[in-house]
């Protein structure tokens, strides 16, 4: 006799912002028939994993929360990791999501069963769940990436990726290298610089960095937000409009882009007095081509006497440190890899099989794409949260997630009325992605730099080509966009 395989209407993969928000939305709409499967031992997604010193969000906290669950007592405008984890924990508590969570379970394969009209999921090689709908909330920045440096295995010091910060490693008094200088490094470098003997920051390319201008809310302000949530919502709407206007900074040749560049250069000049160092920190690519960063303390950290900026490429590692391209062997006790993520491997190692032998790996072999960033032909009842071409560089991704969750709720409702499965029409899928790439031609994202937004052929895979409000307008549910199976 075999155990019955648990069946749910919806299986959500991942317990980060996207997956927990999807679960909360289902509960809000009276749907309790779902499970959230998480490979780790705790919820939290990137905010669980990225425990490096100084980890914080570079989007304003009044925007970086769900509209239906405002973060009323967040202490500052740019919230740190612990507050964001606390928010997710309260979200899970408020919507009783813990009873839907299955932790320490990594789905290894998902297969659409055409005859039964449902998805079958394997965990550790055995079928563990079935579901009518599959909602992967993989995220785009969840697989740390370390380049295959020559000789790395011979290095005898301590080494780790910033997303797997090793708290057991004592940095005080040590010679430390940061391989990388982008979004994570601009946060941890100022935190560790005062305690190390010497810190060398390896820079492959400079970043456009804007002032952060942190705001810490007073107790009186927090009391007012809690007593009158409408005041919080007013702040949220003001910030949304402000950030939406900032989209023009990502458009090639626009006056707003020129103004963004001016602000960034002024910020650099105000914080770095050494003209030689300053010249090395000016990017040689178009403003907005890579992720625009926000920091008030990264440049001052680079000006410290125990910190040096290294522009020479890394040729490889030796047993005591790093070998530069011109042959110098630099000794380091600790190497921290701030080298980013496999940002375009949306499905990771998960094998996803659709109709008639289709696999997501083959469908995405030339670069991931989806209708509205959510669904792909030949993969019925599959809706990805934070999928291809839904990332932003100007506003809050949480707003994008909420739009996607609302769309999925409508899709589930339509399927219930039809009593059938759905798959997006190939012509709808193709037309949408053609328009996205055409619009991308005006964007700095498509200009001449290498970035995690692009695939090897230069196509922008990760970012949305317009504003959040334009995405909201595009993501209107239309049953006619789908084949009903």
Secondary structure, DSSP 8 states (H G I E B T S, - for coil): -----EEEEEEEE--SHHHHHHHHHHHHTT---EEEE-SSSSS-THHHH---TT-B-SS-TTTSSBTTB--TT-SBSS-BHHHHHHHHHHHHHHTT-GGGEE-S--EEEEEEETTTTEEEEEETTEEEEEEEEEEE---SS-SB-----TTGGG--SEEEEGGG--TTS--TT-EEEEE--STTHHHHHHHHHTTSSEEEEE-SS---EE-----B--HHHHHHHHH-HHHHHHHHHHHHHHHHHGGGGGBTT-HHHHHHHHHHHHHHHHH---HHHHHHTS-SS-TTSS--EE-SSHHHHHTSTTEEEE-S-EEEEETTEEEETTS-EEE-SEEEE---B-TT-TTTT-EEE-GGG-BHHHHTTT----BTTTB-TT-TTB--SS-TT-B-SSS-HHHHHHHHHHHHHHHHHHHHHHTS-EEE-HHHHHHHHHHHHHHHTTBGGGSSS--TTB-TTS-B-SB-SS-HHHHHHH----GGGEEE-
